[in-house]
Amino acid sequence: MTEQPASRRVVFQYLVPVHVEVEDGQVCRVTVIDETPVADPTIVEGDASYLAEAVAAADDGQAWPSWQFGY
């Protein structure tokens, strides 16, 4: 039986542009521009030694859509 490699998990955060729409003094929609290259990531939890590899996997040049929240 072959041994499975241990899973590696890392959660990181970085700043991205956000478009916020306000209507009648209340936020009605937020659009996160998800195509921004990862810059200055901060580790949130997990294996910090895996951060560089995780950032490279997350920032592989693949075009991602923007995420919208609201009505």
C-alpha positions in Angstrom: 0.0 0.0 0.0 1.4 3.4 -1.0 1.4 6.1 1.6 -0.6 9.3 0.9 1.4 12.5 1.2 0.3 14.7 4.1 -2.0 17.5 3.0 -0.8 21.0 3.1 -3.2 23.8 3.9 -2.5 27.5 4.0 -4.8 30.5 4.1 -3.5 33.9 3.1 -4.9 37.3 2.5 -3.9 40.2 0.3 -5.5 43.5 -0.8 -7.6 43.6 -3.9 -9.6 46.4 -5.6 -13.3 46.5 -4.5 -16.1 48.4 -6.2 -18.8 49.4 -3.7 -22.2 50.7 -4.7 -24.2 52.7 -2.2 -27.9 53.5 -2.7 -29.8 55.7 -0.2 -27.0 55.4 2.3 -26.8 51.6 2.3 -24.3 49.3 0.5 -26.3 47.5 -2.2 -23.6 45.7 -4.1 -19.9 44.9 -3.6 -17.8 43.6 -6.5 -14.4 42.1 -5.8 -12.0 42.4 -8.7 -10.4 39.0 -8.5 -7.8 39.4 -11.4 -5.4 41.3 -9.2 -2.0 39.7 -8.9 -1.2 38.5 -5.4 1.1 41.0 -3.7 2.3 41.1 -0.1 0.3 38.1 1.1 -0.2 37.7 4.8 -0.6 34.3 6.4 -3.9 33.8 8.2 -3.5 30.1 9.2 -1.8 26.9 8.2 1.7 26.0 7.2 3.7 29.2 6.5 6.4 27.2 4.8 3.9 26.4 2.0 3.0 30.1 1.4 5.2 30.7 -1.6 3.9 27.6 -3.4 0.3 28.4 -2.5 0.7 32.0 -3.8 2.2 30.7 -7.1 -0.7 28.3 -7.5 -3.3 31.0 -6.7 -1.6 33.5 -9.0 -1.0 31.4 -12.1 -2.2 34.0 -14.6 -5.6 32.4 -15.0 -8.3 34.9 -15.7 -10.9 34.8 -12.9 -14.3 36.5 -12.8 -15.2 39.3 -10.5 -17.3 38.3 -7.5 -20.4 40.3 -6.8 -22.5 40.4 -3.6 -25.8 42.2 -3.3 -29.1 42.5 -5.1 
